Amino acid sequence: CCPSRSGISCSKGIVSDWLTWQLIDSAFPTGAFAHSWGLESAWHHGEIDGPGDLSAFVKAAVLQTGHAVLPLLNDAHREHGRLEALDALAEAFLLNAVANRASRIQGRTLVATASRIWPSSAMSDLKRRSEAACAHVAPLSGAVLAHLGLPLASAQRVALYTTMRGVLAAAVRLGIAGSYEAQRLQAASTPWLDAVAARCHALTADDLAQTSPLVDLAQSAHDRLYSRLFQS
C-alpha cells in the first residue's frame, strides 16, 4: 500500500482509476449540472438547429476547454505555489461576465467539496487560499486534483470529459436531444476528445487562447434570456 497525497491508502495504480470515476460521476457535487456552457443561450438565439449543430457545439466547447482551461490546469497541477498568479490570469482572461461568474462558482464549489470529502491540512490550505482569491475553476482544478494524487493526464481528461458531458446533459434537459441521441453523440466524440487531449497536453499559461468566440458570445448573452434553466 502507498498513501496518496490525499491521505487515502491503497494499492499503487488503483487509486487513480477509482478517483477518476468518482470525480466524473454525475453524483459528485460540484454544481457543474447548473451550467450549460453557453448551450442554452445559443439554442434560444437560434444557433442550434439539429444534431449537426449540437455536435459542432460540443466540439467547439471541448476545444475551448483544451486551450482555455488546460493551460491553467496544467501549470497549477505542476506548481501549486503559482495558484494565486494563475487565478489572477484567469480573472483577466475571462472577460465574459457570465463565464467569469460560472468559473468562480464552480471553483469555490470544487475546493469546498474536496475539502469535505478528503479532509487534510493541504486541502484546508487550498480552500483558505481560494477564499482570498477569485477561485477560478481551471487553476483550482489543477491544484485540487494534484493534491488528490490524480496524474496530470487523468486530470486533463477529467476536464475535457466533464465539459462534453455537461453540454450533452444540458442538451437533454433542454429538449434539444434525447438521451439515446446524446449518448450516440458522446460515443462518436471519443476521437475528438483524444485529439484535443493530445493537442493540448503540454500547453502552459503562455498558450492561453480563446478558440470559440461565437460560443463565448452566445454565453455572454445568457443573462438576457427571458427564461432560463441554467446559470450559464
mmCIF file of the C-alpha atoms, coordinates in Angstrom:
data_MODEL
# 
_entry.id   MODEL 
# 
loop_
_atom_site.group_PDB 
_atom_site.id 
_atom_site.type_symbol 
_atom_site.label_atom_id 
_atom_site.label_alt_id 
_atom_site.label_comp_id 
_atom_site.label_asym_id 
_atom_site.label_entity_id 
_atom_site.label_seq_id 
_atom_site.pdbx_PDB_ins_code 
_atom_site.Cartn_x 
_atom_site.Cartn_y 
_atom_site.Cartn_z 
_atom_site.occupancy 
_atom_site.B_iso_or_equiv 
_atom_site.pdbx_formal_charge 
_atom_site.auth_seq_id 
_atom_site.auth_comp_id 
_atom_site.auth_asym_id 
_atom_site.auth_atom_id 
_atom_site.pdbx_PDB_model_num 
ATOM 1   C CA . CYS A 1 1   ? 0.000   0.000  0.000   1.00 0.00 ? 1   CYS A CA 1 
ATOM 2   C CA . CYS A 1 2   ? 1.036   3.572  -0.565  1.00 0.00 ? 2   CYS A CA 1 
ATOM 3   C CA . PRO A 1 3   ? -0.541  6.705  0.929   1.00 0.00 ? 3   PRO A CA 1 
ATOM 4   C CA . SER A 1 4   ? -1.644  9.232  -1.663  1.00 0.00 ? 4   SER A CA 1 
ATOM 5   C CA . ARG A 1 5   ? -1.322  12.936 -1.003  1.00 0.00 ? 5   ARG A CA 1 
ATOM 6   C CA . SER A 1 6   ? -4.994  12.987 -0.107  1.00 0.00 ? 6   SER A CA 1 
ATOM 7   C CA . GLY A 1 7   ? -4.362  10.661 2.806   1.00 0.00 ? 7   GLY A CA 1 
ATOM 8   C CA . ILE A 1 8   ? -6.023  7.697  1.060   1.00 0.00 ? 8   ILE A CA 1 
ATOM 9   C CA . SER A 1 9   ? -4.122  4.418  1.342   1.00 0.00 ? 9   SER A CA 1 
ATOM 10  C CA . CYS A 1 10  ? -4.481  1.852  -1.409  1.00 0.00 ? 10  CYS A CA 1 
ATOM 11  C CA . SER A 1 11  ? -2.609  -0.211 -3.947  1.00 0.00 ? 11  SER A CA 1 
ATOM 12  C CA . LYS A 1 12  ? -0.454  1.749  -6.349  1.00 0.00 ? 12  LYS A CA 1 
ATOM 13  C CA . GLY A 1 13  ? -2.231  2.467  -9.629  1.00 0.00 ? 13  GLY A CA 1 
ATOM 14  C CA . ILE A 1 14  ? -5.722  1.665  -8.342  1.00 0.00 ? 14  ILE A CA 1 
ATOM 15  C CA . VAL A 1 15  ? -6.434  4.932  -6.541  1.00 0.00 ? 15  VAL A CA 1 
ATOM 16  C CA . SER A 1 16  ? -6.282  6.972  -9.747  1.00 0.00 ? 16  SER A CA 1 
ATOM 17  C CA . ASP A 1 17  ? -8.859  4.825  -11.542 1.00 0.00 ? 17  ASP A CA 1 
ATOM 18  C CA . TRP A 1 18  ? -11.356 4.836  -8.698  1.00 0.00 ? 18  TRP A CA 1 
ATOM 19  C CA . LEU A 1 19  ? -10.756 8.507  -8.011  1.00 0.00 ? 19  LEU A CA 1 
ATOM 20  C CA . THR A 1 20  ? -11.230 9.447  -11.654 1.00 0.00 ? 20  THR A CA 1 
ATOM 21  C CA . TRP A 1 21  ? -14.533 7.601  -11.818 1.00 0.00 ? 21  TRP A CA 1 
ATOM 22  C CA . GLN A 1 22  ? -15.721 9.319  -8.654  1.00 0.00 ? 22  GLN A CA 1 
ATOM 23  C CA . LEU A 1 23  ? -14.768 12.763 -9.951  1.00 0.00 ? 23  LEU A CA 1 
ATOM 24  C CA . ILE A 1 24  ? -16.589 12.359 -13.271 1.00 0.00 ? 24  ILE A CA 1 
ATOM 25  C CA . ASP A 1 25  ? -19.661 10.751 -11.744 1.00 0.00 ? 25  ASP A CA 1 
ATOM 26  C CA . SER A 1 26  ? -22.786 12.884 -12.017 1.00 0.00 ? 26  SER A CA 1 
ATOM 27  C CA . ALA A 1 27  ? -23.328 12.362 -8.279  1.00 0.00 ? 27  ALA A CA 1 
ATOM 28  C CA . PHE A 1 28  ? -20.115 14.216 -7.437  1.00 0.00 ? 28  PHE A CA 1 
ATOM 29  C CA . PRO A 1 29  ? -21.420 17.561 -6.090  1.00 0.00 ? 29  PRO A CA 1 
ATOM 30  C CA . THR A 1 30  ? -19.503 20.259 -7.963  1.00 0.00 ? 30  THR A CA 1 
ATOM 31  C CA . GLY A 1 31  ? -22.532 22.131 -9.277  1.00 0.00 ? 31  GLY A CA 1 
ATOM 32  C CA . ALA A 1 32  ? -21.496 21.540 -12.900 1.00 0.00 ? 32  ALA A CA 1 
ATOM 33  C CA . PHE A 1 33  ? -25.027 20.478 -13.850 1.00 0.00 ? 33  PHE A CA 1 
ATOM 34  C CA . ALA A 1 34  ? -26.247 24.002 -13.127 1.00 0.00 ? 34  ALA A CA 1 
ATOM 35  C CA . HIS A 1 35  ? -24.305 25.206 -16.180 1.00 0.00 ? 35  HIS A CA 1 
ATOM 36  C CA . SER A 1 36  ? -24.839 24.604 -19.903 1.00 0.00 ? 36  SER A CA 1 
ATOM 37  C CA . TRP A 1 37  ? -21.512 26.044 -21.145 1.00 0.00 ? 37  TRP A CA 1 
ATOM 38  C CA . GLY A 1 38  ? -23.428 28.563 -23.272 1.00 0.00 ? 38  GLY A CA 1 
ATOM 39  C CA . LEU A 1 39  ? -25.644 25.968 -24.974 1.00 0.00 ? 39  LEU A CA 1 
ATOM 40  C CA . GLU A 1 40  ? -28.906 27.308 -23.549 1.00 0.00 ? 40  GLU A CA 1 
ATOM 41  C CA . SER A 1 41  ? -28.253 30.799 -24.863 1.00 0.00 ? 41  SER A CA 1 
ATOM 42  C CA . ALA A 1 42  ? -27.014 29.508 -28.239 1.00 0.00 ? 42  ALA A CA 1 
ATOM 43  C CA . TRP A 1 43  ? -30.190 27.423 -28.566 1.00 0.00 ? 43  TRP A CA 1 
ATOM 44  C CA . HIS A 1 44  ? -32.516 30.308 -27.671 1.00 0.00 ? 44  HIS A CA 1 
ATOM 45  C CA . HIS A 1 45  ? -30.723 32.519 -30.202 1.00 0.00 ? 45  HIS A CA 1 
ATOM 46  C CA . GLY A 1 46  ? -31.281 30.004 -32.999 1.00 0.00 ? 46  GLY A CA 1 
ATOM 47  C CA . GLU A 1 47  ? -27.703 28.764 -33.306 1.00 0.00 ? 47  GLU A CA 1 
ATOM 48  C CA . ILE A 1 48  ? -28.579 25.128 -32.555 1.00 0.00 ? 48  ILE A CA 1 
ATOM 49  C CA . ASP A 1 49  ? -30.907 23.512 -35.079 1.00 0.00 ? 49  ASP A CA 1 
ATOM 50  C CA . GLY A 1 50  ? -30.438 19.769 -35.218 1.00 0.00 ? 50  GLY A CA 1 
ATOM 51  C CA . PRO A 1 51  ? -27.841 17.126 -34.350 1.00 0.00 ? 51  PRO A CA 1 
ATOM 52  C CA . GLY A 1 52  ? -25.185 18.607 -36.628 1.00 0.00 ? 52  GLY A CA 1 
ATOM 53  C CA . ASP A 1 53  ? -25.234 21.954 -34.830 1.00 0.00 ? 53  ASP A CA 1 
ATOM 54  C CA . LEU A 1 54  ? -25.172 20.230 -31.448 1.00 0.00 ? 54  LEU A CA 1 
ATOM 55  C CA . SER A 1 55  ? -22.186 18.125 -32.488 1.00 0.00 ? 55  SER A CA 1 
ATOM 56  C CA . ALA A 1 56  ? -20.356 21.239 -33.690 1.00 0.00 ? 56  ALA A CA 1 
ATOM 57  C CA . PHE A 1 57  ? -21.119 22.993 -30.402 1.00 0.00 ? 57  PHE A CA 1 
ATOM 58  C CA . VAL A 1 58  ? -19.780 20.053 -28.377 1.00 0.00 ? 58  VAL A CA 1 
ATOM 59  C CA . LYS A 1 59  ? -16.557 20.052 -30.402 1.00 0.00 ? 59  LYS A CA 1 
ATOM 60  C CA . ALA A 1 60  ? -16.167 23.812 -30.008 1.00 0.00 ? 60  ALA A CA 1 
ATOM 61  C CA . ALA A 1 61  ? -16.715 23.611 -26.245 1.00 0.00 ? 61  ALA A CA 1 
ATOM 62  C CA . VAL A 1 62  ? -14.199 20.771 -25.840 1.00 0.00 ? 62  VAL A CA 1 
ATOM 63  C CA . LEU A 1 63  ? -11.605 22.598 -27.944 1.00 0.00 ? 63  LEU A CA 1 
ATOM 64  C CA . GLN A 1 64  ? -12.184 25.748 -25.916 1.00 0.00 ? 64  GLN A CA 1 
ATOM 65  C CA . THR A 1 65  ? -11.596 23.754 -22.733 1.00 0.00 ? 65  THR A CA 1 
ATOM 66  C CA . GLY A 1 66  ? -8.377  22.414 -24.196 1.00 0.00 ? 66  GLY A CA 1 
ATOM 67  C CA . HIS A 1 67  ? -6.993  25.878 -24.924 1.00 0.00 ? 67  HIS A CA 1 
ATOM 68  C CA . ALA A 1 68  ? -8.588  27.990 -22.163 1.00 0.00 ? 68  ALA A CA 1 
ATOM 69  C CA . VAL A 1 69  ? -8.739  25.582 -19.199 1.00 0.00 ? 69  VAL A CA 1 
ATOM 70  C CA . LEU A 1 70  ? -5.939  23.046 -19.635 1.00 0.00 ? 70  LEU A CA 1 
ATOM 71  C CA . PRO A 1 71  ? -3.111  25.646 -19.792 1.00 0.00 ? 71  PRO A CA 1 
ATOM 72  C CA . LEU A 1 72  ? -4.063  26.910 -16.330 1.00 0.00 ? 72  LEU A CA 1 
ATOM 73  C CA . LEU A 1 73  ? -4.870  23.444 -15.009 1.00 0.00 ? 73  LEU A CA 1 
ATOM 74  C CA . ASN A 1 74  ? -1.527  22.117 -16.244 1.00 0.00 ? 74  ASN A CA 1 
ATOM 75  C CA . ASP A 1 75  ? 0.545   24.835 -14.592 1.00 0.00 ? 75  ASP A CA 1 
ATOM 76  C CA . ALA A 1 76  ? -1.367  24.673 -11.304 1.00 0.00 ? 76  ALA A CA 1 
ATOM 77  C CA . HIS A 1 77  ? -1.018  20.886 -11.223 1.00 0.00 ? 77  HIS A CA 1 
ATOM 78  C CA . ARG A 1 78  ? 2.757   21.144 -11.688 1.00 0.00 ? 78  ARG A CA 1 
ATOM 79  C CA . GLU A 1 79  ? 3.347   24.182 -9.454  1.00 0.00 ? 79  GLU A CA 1 
ATOM 80  C CA . HIS A 1 80  ? 0.858   24.645 -6.627  1.00 0.00 ? 80  HIS A CA 1 
ATOM 81  C CA . GLY A 1 81  ? 2.675   27.764 -5.444  1.00 0.00 ? 81  GLY A CA 1 
ATOM 82  C CA . ARG A 1 82  ? 1.587   29.638 -8.563  1.00 0.00 ? 82  ARG A CA 1 
ATOM 83  C CA . LEU A 1 83  ? -2.108  29.224 -7.788  1.00 0.00 ? 83  LEU A CA 1 
ATOM 84  C CA . GLU A 1 84  ? -2.728  32.896 -6.979  1.00 0.00 ? 84  GLU A CA 1 
ATOM 85  C CA . ALA A 1 85  ? -0.898  34.150 -10.073 1.00 0.00 ? 85  ALA A CA 1 
ATOM 86  C CA . LEU A 1 86  ? -2.742  31.693 -12.301 1.00 0.00 ? 86  LEU A CA 1 
ATOM 87  C CA . ASP A 1 87  ? -6.052  32.642 -10.685 1.00 0.00 ? 87  ASP A CA 1 
ATOM 88  C CA . ALA A 1 88  ? -5.357  36.307 -11.431 1.00 0.00 ? 88  ALA A CA 1 
ATOM 89  C CA . LEU A 1 89  ? -4.561  35.388 -15.040 1.00 0.00 ? 89  LEU A CA 1 
ATOM 90  C CA . ALA A 1 90  ? -7.876  33.530 -15.315 1.00 0.00 ? 90  ALA A CA 1 
ATOM 91  C CA . GLU A 1 91  ? -9.678  36.591 -13.968 1.00 0.00 ? 91  GLU A CA 1 
ATOM 92  C CA . ALA A 1 92  ? -8.055  38.789 -16.616 1.00 0.00 ? 92  ALA A CA 1 
ATOM 93  C CA . PHE A 1 93  ? -8.708  36.272 -19.388 1.00 0.00 ? 93  PHE A CA 1 
ATOM 94  C CA . LEU A 1 94  ? -12.410 35.667 -18.686 1.00 0.00 ? 94  LEU A CA 1 
ATOM 95  C CA . LEU A 1 95  ? -13.844 38.960 -19.925 1.00 0.00 ? 95  LEU A CA 1 
ATOM 96  C CA . ASN A 1 96  ? -17.243 37.377 -20.492 1.00 0.00 ? 96  ASN A CA 1 
ATOM 97  C CA . ALA A 1 97  ? -19.069 38.182 -17.235 1.00 0.00 ? 97  ALA A CA 1 
ATOM 98  C CA . VAL A 1 98  ? -21.253 35.052 -17.386 1.00 0.00 ? 98  VAL A CA 1 
ATOM 99  C CA . ALA A 1 99  ? -18.314 32.702 -17.965 1.00 0.00 ? 99  ALA A CA 1 
ATOM 100 C CA . ASN A 1 100 ? -16.280 34.523 -15.320 1.00 0.00 ? 100 ASN A CA 1 
ATOM 101 C CA . ARG A 1 101 ? -19.025 34.121 -12.735 1.00 0.00 ? 101 ARG A CA 1 
ATOM 102 C CA . ALA A 1 102 ? -19.573 30.470 -13.609 1.00 0.00 ? 102 ALA A CA 1 
ATOM 103 C CA . SER A 1 103 ? -15.848 29.767 -13.317 1.00 0.00 ? 103 SER A CA 1 
ATOM 104 C CA . ARG A 1 104 ? -15.680 31.317 -9.857  1.00 0.00 ? 104 ARG A CA 1 
ATOM 105 C CA . ILE A 1 105 ? -18.791 29.474 -8.647  1.00 0.00 ? 105 ILE A CA 1 
ATOM 106 C CA . GLN A 1 106 ? -17.506 26.119 -9.863  1.00 0.00 ? 106 GLN A CA 1 
ATOM 107 C CA . GLY A 1 107 ? -14.017 26.742 -8.488  1.00 0.00 ? 107 GLY A CA 1 
ATOM 108 C CA . ARG A 1 108 ? -15.274 27.512 -4.995  1.00 0.00 ? 108 ARG A CA 1 
ATOM 109 C CA . THR A 1 109 ? -17.675 24.568 -5.093  1.00 0.00 ? 109 THR A CA 1 
ATOM 110 C CA . LEU A 1 110 ? -14.910 22.191 -6.201  1.00 0.00 ? 110 LEU A CA 1 
ATOM 111 C CA . VAL A 1 111 ? -12.473 23.089 -3.448  1.00 0.00 ? 111 VAL A CA 1 
ATOM 112 C CA . ALA A 1 112 ? -15.204 23.177 -0.782  1.00 0.00 ? 112 ALA A CA 1 
ATOM 113 C CA . THR A 1 113 ? -16.443 19.741 -1.872  1.00 0.00 ? 113 THR A CA 1 
ATOM 114 C CA . ALA A 1 114 ? -12.946 18.250 -1.998  1.00 0.00 ? 114 ALA A CA 1 
ATOM 115 C CA . SER A 1 115 ? -12.083 19.595 1.448   1.00 0.00 ? 115 SER A CA 1 
ATOM 116 C CA . ARG A 1 116 ? -15.164 17.885 2.900   1.00 0.00 ? 116 ARG A CA 1 
ATOM 117 C CA . ILE A 1 117 ? -14.663 14.552 1.142   1.00 0.00 ? 117 ILE A CA 1 
ATOM 118 C CA . TRP A 1 118 ? -10.860 14.341 1.515   1.00 0.00 ? 118 TRP A CA 1 
ATOM 119 C CA . PRO A 1 119 ? -10.050 16.497 4.564   1.00 0.00 ? 119 PRO A CA 1 
ATOM 120 C CA . SER A 1 120 ? -6.362  17.229 5.037   1.00 0.00 ? 120 SER A CA 1 
ATOM 121 C CA . SER A 1 121 ? -4.146  20.129 6.009   1.00 0.00 ? 121 SER A CA 1 
ATOM 122 C CA . ALA A 1 122 ? -3.146  20.573 2.358   1.00 0.00 ? 122 ALA A CA 1 
ATOM 123 C CA . MET A 1 123 ? -6.779  20.736 1.217   1.00 0.00 ? 123 MET A CA 1 
ATOM 124 C CA . SER A 1 124 ? -7.644  23.142 4.021   1.00 0.00 ? 124 SER A CA 1 
ATOM 125 C CA . ASP A 1 125 ? -4.787  25.358 2.888   1.00 0.00 ? 125 ASP A CA 1 
ATOM 126 C CA . LEU A 1 126 ? -6.066  25.289 -0.692  1.00 0.00 ? 126 LEU A CA 1 
ATOM 127 C CA . LYS A 1 127 ? -9.542  26.252 0.498   1.00 0.00 ? 127 LYS A CA 1 
ATOM 128 C CA . ARG A 1 128 ? -8.108  29.112 2.557   1.00 0.00 ? 128 ARG A CA 1 
ATOM 129 C CA . ARG A 1 129 ? -6.095  30.370 -0.402  1.00 0.00 ? 129 ARG A CA 1 
ATOM 130 C CA . SER A 1 130 ? -9.111  30.161 -2.701  1.00 0.00 ? 130 SER A CA 1 
ATOM 131 C CA . GLU A 1 131 ? -11.208 32.236 -0.304  1.00 0.00 ? 131 GLU A CA 1 
ATOM 132 C CA . ALA A 1 132 ? -8.671  35.055 -0.604  1.00 0.00 ? 132 ALA A CA 1 
ATOM 133 C CA . ALA A 1 133 ? -8.739  34.940 -4.420  1.00 0.00 ? 133 ALA A CA 1 
ATOM 134 C CA . CYS A 1 134 ? -11.251 34.780 -7.269  1.00 0.00 ? 134 CYS A CA 1 
ATOM 135 C CA . ALA A 1 135 ? -11.131 30.961 -7.124  1.00 0.00 ? 135 ALA A CA 1 
ATOM 136 C CA . HIS A 1 136 ? -11.438 30.214 -10.833 1.00 0.00 ? 136 HIS A CA 1 
ATOM 137 C CA . VAL A 1 137 ? -12.104 26.590 -11.640 1.00 0.00 ? 137 VAL A CA 1 
ATOM 138 C CA . ALA A 1 138 ? -9.262  25.994 -14.129 1.00 0.00 ? 138 ALA A CA 1 
ATOM 139 C CA . PRO A 1 139 ? -6.281  26.609 -11.828 1.00 0.00 ? 139 PRO A CA 1 
ATOM 140 C CA . LEU A 1 140 ? -8.115  25.258 -8.793  1.00 0.00 ? 140 LEU A CA 1 
ATOM 141 C CA . SER A 1 141 ? -8.863  22.027 -10.649 1.00 0.00 ? 141 SER A CA 1 
ATOM 142 C CA . GLY A 1 142 ? -5.153  21.567 -11.296 1.00 0.00 ? 142 GLY A CA 1 
ATOM 143 C CA . ALA A 1 143 ? -4.214  22.228 -7.687  1.00 0.00 ? 143 ALA A CA 1 
ATOM 144 C CA . VAL A 1 144 ? -7.024  20.154 -6.142  1.00 0.00 ? 144 VAL A CA 1 
ATOM 145 C CA . LEU A 1 145 ? -6.513  17.146 -8.409  1.00 0.00 ? 145 LEU A CA 1 
ATOM 146 C CA . ALA A 1 146 ? -2.757  17.251 -7.844  1.00 0.00 ? 146 ALA A CA 1 
ATOM 147 C CA . HIS A 1 147 ? -3.309  17.196 -4.070  1.00 0.00 ? 147 HIS A CA 1 
ATOM 148 C CA . LEU A 1 148 ? -5.606  14.210 -4.519  1.00 0.00 ? 148 LEU A CA 1 
ATOM 149 C CA . GLY A 1 149 ? -2.814  12.390 -6.326  1.00 0.00 ? 149 GLY A CA 1 
ATOM 150 C CA . LEU A 1 150 ? -4.522  12.274 -9.717  1.00 0.00 ? 150 LEU A CA 1 
ATOM 151 C CA . PRO A 1 151 ? -1.933  12.198 -12.528 1.00 0.00 ? 151 PRO A CA 1 
ATOM 152 C CA . LEU A 1 152 ? -1.867  15.209 -14.831 1.00 0.00 ? 152 LEU A CA 1 
ATOM 153 C CA . ALA A 1 153 ? -3.008  13.225 -17.882 1.00 0.00 ? 153 ALA A CA 1 
ATOM 154 C CA . SER A 1 154 ? -6.038  11.975 -15.943 1.00 0.00 ? 154 SER A CA 1 
ATOM 155 C CA . ALA A 1 155 ? -6.795  15.479 -14.644 1.00 0.00 ? 155 ALA A CA 1 
ATOM 156 C CA . GLN A 1 156 ? -6.759  16.778 -18.225 1.00 0.00 ? 156 GLN A CA 1 
ATOM 157 C CA . ARG A 1 157 ? -9.197  14.088 -19.329 1.00 0.00 ? 157 ARG A CA 1 
ATOM 158 C CA . VAL A 1 158 ? -11.494 14.841 -16.405 1.00 0.00 ? 158 VAL A CA 1 
ATOM 159 C CA . ALA A 1 159 ? -11.700 18.479 -17.530 1.00 0.00 ? 159 ALA A CA 1 
ATOM 160 C CA . LEU A 1 160 ? -12.376 17.598 -21.175 1.00 0.00 ? 160 LEU A CA 1 
ATOM 161 C CA . TYR A 1 161 ? -14.877 14.873 -20.351 1.00 0.00 ? 161 TYR A CA 1 
ATOM 162 C CA . THR A 1 162 ? -16.888 16.971 -17.902 1.00 0.00 ? 162 THR A CA 1 
ATOM 163 C CA . THR A 1 163 ? -17.224 19.748 -20.491 1.00 0.00 ? 163 THR A CA 1 
ATOM 164 C CA . MET A 1 164 ? -18.574 17.326 -23.081 1.00 0.00 ? 164 MET A CA 1 
ATOM 165 C CA . ARG A 1 165 ? -20.856 15.623 -20.566 1.00 0.00 ? 165 ARG A CA 1 
ATOM 166 C CA . GLY A 1 166 ? -22.118 18.970 -19.274 1.00 0.00 ? 166 GLY A CA 1 
ATOM 167 C CA . VAL A 1 167 ? -23.077 20.212 -22.734 1.00 0.00 ? 167 VAL A CA 1 
ATOM 168 C CA . LEU A 1 168 ? -24.828 16.962 -23.657 1.00 0.00 ? 168 LEU A CA 1 
ATOM 169 C CA . ALA A 1 169 ? -26.636 16.727 -20.307 1.00 0.00 ? 169 ALA A CA 1 
ATOM 170 C CA . ALA A 1 170 ? -27.859 20.291 -20.835 1.00 0.00 ? 170 ALA A CA 1 
ATOM 171 C CA . ALA A 1 171 ? -28.997 19.369 -24.349 1.00 0.00 ? 171 ALA A CA 1 
ATOM 172 C CA . VAL A 1 172 ? -31.143 16.553 -22.957 1.00 0.00 ? 172 VAL A CA 1 
ATOM 173 C CA . ARG A 1 173 ? -32.720 18.722 -20.277 1.00 0.00 ? 173 ARG A CA 1 
ATOM 174 C CA . LEU A 1 174 ? -33.423 21.490 -22.788 1.00 0.00 ? 174 LEU A CA 1 
ATOM 175 C CA . GLY A 1 175 ? -35.087 19.006 -25.131 1.00 0.00 ? 175 GLY A CA 1 
ATOM 176 C CA . ILE A 1 176 ? -32.537 19.588 -27.905 1.00 0.00 ? 176 ILE A CA 1 
ATOM 177 C CA . ALA A 1 177 ? -31.645 15.885 -27.985 1.00 0.00 ? 177 ALA A CA 1 
ATOM 178 C CA . GLY A 1 178 ? -32.970 12.688 -26.466 1.00 0.00 ? 178 GLY A CA 1 
ATOM 179 C CA . SER A 1 179 ? -30.958 10.552 -24.082 1.00 0.00 ? 179 SER A CA 1 
ATOM 180 C CA . TYR A 1 180 ? -30.052 7.953  -26.721 1.00 0.00 ? 180 TYR A CA 1 
ATOM 181 C CA . GLU A 1 181 ? -29.112 10.595 -29.257 1.00 0.00 ? 181 GLU A CA 1 
ATOM 182 C CA . ALA A 1 182 ? -26.895 12.351 -26.721 1.00 0.00 ? 182 ALA A CA 1 
ATOM 183 C CA . GLN A 1 183 ? -25.203 9.076  -25.843 1.00 0.00 ? 183 GLN A CA 1 
ATOM 184 C CA . ARG A 1 184 ? -24.565 8.306  -29.522 1.00 0.00 ? 184 ARG A CA 1 
ATOM 185 C CA . LEU A 1 185 ? -23.020 11.747 -29.920 1.00 0.00 ? 185 LEU A CA 1 
ATOM 186 C CA . GLN A 1 186 ? -20.867 11.179 -26.849 1.00 0.00 ? 186 GLN A CA 1 
ATOM 187 C CA . ALA A 1 187 ? -19.643 7.859  -28.214 1.00 0.00 ? 187 ALA A CA 1 
ATOM 188 C CA . ALA A 1 188 ? -18.850 9.465  -31.567 1.00 0.00 ? 188 ALA A CA 1 
ATOM 189 C CA . SER A 1 189 ? -16.894 12.232 -29.804 1.00 0.00 ? 189 SER A CA 1 
ATOM 190 C CA . THR A 1 190 ? -14.217 9.871  -28.468 1.00 0.00 ? 190 THR A CA 1 
ATOM 191 C CA . PRO A 1 191 ? -11.729 10.520 -31.305 1.00 0.00 ? 191 PRO A CA 1 
ATOM 192 C CA . TRP A 1 192 ? -12.218 14.269 -30.861 1.00 0.00 ? 192 TRP A CA 1 
ATOM 193 C CA . LEU A 1 193 ? -11.556 14.051 -27.130 1.00 0.00 ? 193 LEU A CA 1 
ATOM 194 C CA . ASP A 1 194 ? -8.383  12.083 -27.812 1.00 0.00 ? 194 ASP A CA 1 
ATOM 195 C CA . ALA A 1 195 ? -7.271  14.600 -30.437 1.00 0.00 ? 195 ALA A CA 1 
ATOM 196 C CA . VAL A 1 196 ? -7.790  17.604 -28.161 1.00 0.00 ? 196 VAL A CA 1 
ATOM 197 C CA . ALA A 1 197 ? -6.115  15.833 -25.232 1.00 0.00 ? 197 ALA A CA 1 
ATOM 198 C CA . ALA A 1 198 ? -3.067  15.101 -27.390 1.00 0.00 ? 198 ALA A CA 1 
ATOM 199 C CA . ARG A 1 199 ? -3.003  18.602 -28.854 1.00 0.00 ? 199 ARG A CA 1 
ATOM 200 C CA . CYS A 1 200 ? -3.270  20.412 -25.525 1.00 0.00 ? 200 CYS A CA 1 
ATOM 201 C CA . HIS A 1 201 ? -1.489  18.127 -23.047 1.00 0.00 ? 201 HIS A CA 1 
ATOM 202 C CA . ALA A 1 202 ? 1.672   20.255 -22.857 1.00 0.00 ? 202 ALA A CA 1 
ATOM 203 C CA . LEU A 1 203 ? 0.123   23.735 -23.017 1.00 0.00 ? 203 LEU A CA 1 
ATOM 204 C CA . THR A 1 204 ? 1.109   26.280 -20.373 1.00 0.00 ? 204 THR A CA 1 
ATOM 205 C CA . ALA A 1 205 ? -0.396  29.561 -19.242 1.00 0.00 ? 205 ALA A CA 1 
ATOM 206 C CA . ASP A 1 206 ? 1.590   31.271 -22.003 1.00 0.00 ? 206 ASP A CA 1 
ATOM 207 C CA . ASP A 1 207 ? -0.570  29.367 -24.523 1.00 0.00 ? 207 ASP A CA 1 
ATOM 208 C CA . LEU A 1 208 ? -3.911  30.521 -23.111 1.00 0.00 ? 208 LEU A CA 1 
ATOM 209 C CA . ALA A 1 209 ? -6.289  31.241 -26.009 1.00 0.00 ? 209 ALA A CA 1 
ATOM 210 C CA . GLN A 1 210 ? -9.929  31.826 -26.941 1.00 0.00 ? 210 GLN A CA 1 
ATOM 211 C CA . THR A 1 211 ? -10.727 29.356 -29.731 1.00 0.00 ? 211 THR A CA 1 
ATOM 212 C CA . SER A 1 212 ? -14.529 29.628 -29.854 1.00 0.00 ? 212 SER A CA 1 
ATOM 213 C CA . PRO A 1 213 ? -15.528 33.314 -29.855 1.00 0.00 ? 213 PRO A CA 1 
ATOM 214 C CA . LEU A 1 214 ? -19.067 32.577 -31.063 1.00 0.00 ? 214 LEU A CA 1 
ATOM 215 C CA . VAL A 1 215 ? -19.654 30.209 -28.135 1.00 0.00 ? 215 VAL A CA 1 
ATOM 216 C CA . ASP A 1 216 ? -18.256 32.874 -25.816 1.00 0.00 ? 216 ASP A CA 1 
ATOM 217 C CA . LEU A 1 217 ? -20.553 35.483 -27.395 1.00 0.00 ? 217 LEU A CA 1 
ATOM 218 C CA . ALA A 1 218 ? -23.593 33.263 -27.011 1.00 0.00 ? 218 ALA A CA 1 
ATOM 219 C CA . GLN A 1 219 ? -22.782 32.574 -23.379 1.00 0.00 ? 219 GLN A CA 1 
ATOM 220 C CA . SER A 1 220 ? -22.343 36.282 -22.668 1.00 0.00 ? 220 SER A CA 1 
ATOM 221 C CA . ALA A 1 221 ? -25.993 36.808 -23.651 1.00 0.00 ? 221 ALA A CA 1 
ATOM 222 C CA . HIS A 1 222 ? -27.258 34.202 -21.187 1.00 0.00 ? 222 HIS A CA 1 
ATOM 223 C CA . ASP A 1 223 ? -28.324 36.689 -18.512 1.00 0.00 ? 223 ASP A CA 1 
ATOM 224 C CA . ARG A 1 224 ? -30.558 38.460 -21.038 1.00 0.00 ? 224 ARG A CA 1 
ATOM 225 C CA . LEU A 1 225 ? -32.690 35.413 -21.768 1.00 0.00 ? 225 LEU A CA 1 
ATOM 226 C CA . TYR A 1 226 ? -36.364 35.798 -20.867 1.00 0.00 ? 226 TYR A CA 1 
ATOM 227 C CA . SER A 1 227 ? -36.336 32.463 -19.031 1.00 0.00 ? 227 SER A CA 1 
ATOM 228 C CA . ARG A 1 228 ? -33.517 30.027 -18.356 1.00 0.00 ? 228 ARG A CA 1 
ATOM 229 C CA . LEU A 1 229 ? -32.809 26.693 -16.678 1.00 0.00 ? 229 LEU A CA 1 
ATOM 230 C CA . PHE A 1 230 ? -29.071 27.147 -16.142 1.00 0.00 ? 230 PHE A CA 1 
ATOM 231 C CA . GLN A 1 231 ? -26.746 29.647 -14.515 1.00 0.00 ? 231 GLN A CA 1 
ATOM 232 C CA . SER A 1 232 ? -24.590 29.903 -17.616 1.00 0.00 ? 232 SER A CA 1 
# 
